[in-house]
Amino acid sequence: MSIRTITVTVPDNLYAQLKQQAQSAAQTLDDLVVQILTRALPPGVEPDLPPTIPTELRAMEQLSDEAL
C-alpha cells in the first residue's frame, strides 16, 4: 500500500481536540486521523473484481431499500 501526504486546514478547536485524543490514546496525530477517516469512509471495492462490478456497486449505493 502506498502512502500519500495531504494537508488539511481545520479550526483550532478541532485540532486541539484531535491532539488531546491522540495523546490520551498514545498515538500520533497522523495515526489518529487515519483511524478516524478509515472508520468514516465506506469500505473500498476489491481490486480483483471484474471491471463491471464496481460500477454496479456504486449505482446500488443510490438505490432505496425497497429497490434493492
C-alpha positions as CSV (number, residue, x, y, z in Angstrom):
1,M,0.0,0.0,0.0
2,S,1.4,3.4,-1.0
3,I,1.1,6.3,1.4
4,R,0.1,9.9,0.4
5,T,0.6,13.1,2.3
6,I,-2.2,15.6,2.4
7,T,-2.7,18.9,4.1
8,V,-6.0,19.7,5.8
9,T,-6.9,23.0,7.3
10,V,-9.0,22.6,10.5
11,P,-10.3,25.0,13.1
12,D,-8.1,25.5,16.2
13,N,-10.7,23.8,18.5
14,L,-10.8,20.7,16.3
15,Y,-7.0,20.5,16.1
16,A,-6.8,20.8,19.9
17,Q,-9.5,18.0,20.3
18,L,-7.6,15.7,17.9
19,K,-4.3,16.4,19.5
20,Q,-5.7,15.7,23.0
21,Q,-7.3,12.5,21.9
22,A,-4.1,11.3,20.2
23,Q,-2.1,12.0,23.3
24,S,-4.7,10.2,25.5
25,A,-4.5,7.1,23.2
26,A,-0.7,7.3,23.0
27,Q,-1.0,7.7,19.2
28,T,0.5,10.1,16.8
29,L,-1.9,12.7,15.4
30,D,-1.4,11.2,11.9
31,D,-2.4,7.7,13.1
32,L,-5.5,9.0,14.8
33,V,-6.6,10.9,11.8
34,V,-6.1,7.9,9.5
35,Q,-8.1,5.7,12.0
36,I,-11.0,8.3,12.1
37,L,-11.0,8.5,8.3
38,T,-10.9,4.7,7.9
39,R,-14.0,4.4,10.1
40,A,-15.8,7.2,8.4
41,L,-15.5,6.0,4.8
42,P,-17.3,3.0,3.3
43,P,-15.0,0.0,2.6
44,G,-13.2,0.0,-0.8
45,V,-14.0,-2.3,-3.6
46,E,-11.7,-5.3,-4.0
47,P,-9.2,-4.6,-6.8
48,D,-9.5,-8.0,-8.4
49,L,-13.2,-7.8,-9.2
50,P,-14.3,-7.7,-12.9
51,P,-14.5,-4.1,-14.1
52,T,-18.3,-4.0,-14.3
53,I,-18.8,-4.9,-10.6
54,P,-17.5,-1.7,-9.0
55,T,-19.7,0.3,-11.4
56,E,-22.8,-1.7,-10.5
57,L,-22.0,-1.5,-6.8
58,R,-21.6,2.3,-7.0
59,A,-25.0,2.5,-8.7
60,M,-26.6,0.4,-6.0
61,E,-25.5,2.9,-3.3
62,Q,-28.1,5.3,-4.7
63,L,-31.0,2.8,-4.6
64,S,-33.6,2.7,-1.8
65,D,-34.1,-0.3,0.4
66,E,-37.2,-1.1,-1.5
67,A,-35.5,-1.0,-4.8
68,L,-32.7,-3.3,-3.6
